[in-house]
Amino acid sequence: MTNSKYITRLKRSEGQLRGIQKMIEEDRDCADIITQLTAVRSSVERVIEMMITENLTACINQPLEDPEAQKERLEKAVQYLIKRK
């Protein structure tokens, strides 16, 4: 995936966060704010999932010549996945 897809998604989240800040400043209903915060969290989680998927796919489809370096690369990719849970 291209970096622009990540940036587009993150800019959308950034806009949502600005909207949430405005909602807080306007003393809007807590439930509405939490709904928007949950949407931002889901959006950021999706970017993380996309990056992990891309990283693991690259590890498998583009193996390094050095087996030890490849092992470390895969272990690091798996650690990203484990940390999310």
One Martini backbone bead per residue (centre of mass of N, CA, C, O) as a GRO file, in nm:
protein
   85
    1MET     BB    1   0.100   0.034   0.018
    2THR     BB    2   0.065   0.355   0.016
    3ASN     BB    3   0.128   0.632   0.199
    4SER     BB    4  -0.126   0.794   0.114
    5LYS     BB    5  -0.332   0.610   0.254
    6TYR     BB    6  -0.239   0.669   0.539
    7ILE     BB    7  -0.258   0.975   0.535
    8THR     BB    8  -0.557   0.996   0.470
    9ARG     BB    9  -0.656   0.850   0.725
   10LEU     BB   10  -0.510   1.035   0.933
   11LYS     BB   11  -0.646   1.300   0.847
   12ARG     BB   12  -0.926   1.211   0.918
   13SER     BB   13  -0.866   1.173   1.218
   14GLU     BB   14  -0.776   1.459   1.269
   15GLY     BB   15  -1.050   1.586   1.202
   16GLN     BB   16  -1.206   1.437   1.420
   17LEU     BB   17  -1.047   1.553   1.660
   18ARG     BB   18  -1.123   1.845   1.612
   19GLY     BB   19  -1.424   1.797   1.646
   20ILE     BB   20  -1.403   1.700   1.938
   21GLN     BB   21  -1.286   1.954   2.057
   22LYS     BB   22  -1.532   2.125   1.986
   23MET     BB   23  -1.738   1.962   2.146
   24ILE     BB   24  -1.608   2.020   2.419
   25GLU     BB   25  -1.617   2.331   2.405
   26GLU     BB   26  -1.948   2.306   2.364
   27ASP     BB   27  -2.061   2.093   2.565
   28ARG     BB   28  -2.129   1.824   2.471
   29ASP     BB   29  -2.236   1.522   2.467
   30CYS     BB   30  -2.080   1.248   2.587
   31ALA     BB   31  -2.188   1.028   2.392
   32ASP     BB   32  -2.100   1.174   2.131
   33ILE     BB   33  -1.799   1.184   2.194
   34ILE     BB   34  -1.751   0.881   2.230
   35THR     BB   35  -1.835   0.801   1.949
   36GLN     BB   36  -1.605   0.959   1.809
   37LEU     BB   37  -1.367   0.826   1.956
   38THR     BB   38  -1.428   0.542   1.853
   39ALA     BB   39  -1.387   0.609   1.555
   40VAL     BB   40  -1.091   0.690   1.576
   41ARG     BB   41  -0.983   0.431   1.692
   42SER     BB   42  -1.069   0.253   1.453
   43SER     BB   43  -0.905   0.402   1.239
   44VAL     BB   44  -0.625   0.354   1.364
   45GLU     BB   45  -0.643   0.046   1.378
   46ARG     BB   46  -0.657   0.010   1.071
   47VAL     BB   47  -0.378   0.117   1.009
   48ILE     BB   48  -0.228  -0.091   1.171
   49GLU     BB   49  -0.330  -0.338   1.018
   50MET     BB   50  -0.219  -0.255   0.742
   51MET     BB   51   0.081  -0.243   0.826
   52ILE     BB   52   0.111  -0.531   0.926
   53THR     BB   53   0.028  -0.670   0.668
   54GLU     BB   54   0.247  -0.547   0.490
   55ASN     BB   55   0.487  -0.650   0.652
   56LEU     BB   56   0.428  -0.955   0.638
   57THR     BB   57   0.417  -0.976   0.332
   58ALA     BB   58   0.708  -0.883   0.284
   59CYS     BB   59   0.845  -1.109   0.448
   60ILE     BB   60   0.737  -1.336   0.256
   61ASN     BB   61   0.780  -1.212  -0.049
   62GLN     BB   62   1.072  -1.065   0.066
   63PRO     BB   63   1.323  -1.223   0.132
   64LEU     BB   64   1.606  -1.253   0.285
   65GLU     BB   65   1.922  -1.380   0.244
   66ASP     BB   66   1.946  -1.375   0.547
   67PRO     BB   67   1.817  -1.591   0.772
   68GLU     BB   68   1.852  -1.428   1.036
   69ALA     BB   69   1.725  -1.164   0.935
   70GLN     BB   70   1.454  -1.292   0.863
   71LYS     BB   71   1.380  -1.389   1.143
   72GLU     BB   72   1.382  -1.109   1.278
   73ARG     BB   73   1.171  -0.981   1.095
   74LEU     BB   74   0.939  -1.175   1.168
   75GLU     BB   75   0.942  -1.133   1.474
   76LYS     BB   76   0.876  -0.834   1.462
   77ALA     BB   77   0.604  -0.862   1.317
   78VAL     BB   78   0.473  -1.038   1.537
   79GLN     BB   79   0.501  -0.835   1.769
   80TYR     BB   80   0.308  -0.631   1.658
   81LEU     BB   81   0.065  -0.818   1.672
   82ILE     BB   82   0.073  -0.884   1.978
   83LYS     BB   83   0.057  -0.588   2.094
   84ARG     BB   84  -0.245  -0.538   2.001
   85LYS     BB   85  -0.385  -0.758   2.213
   0.00000   0.00000   0.00000
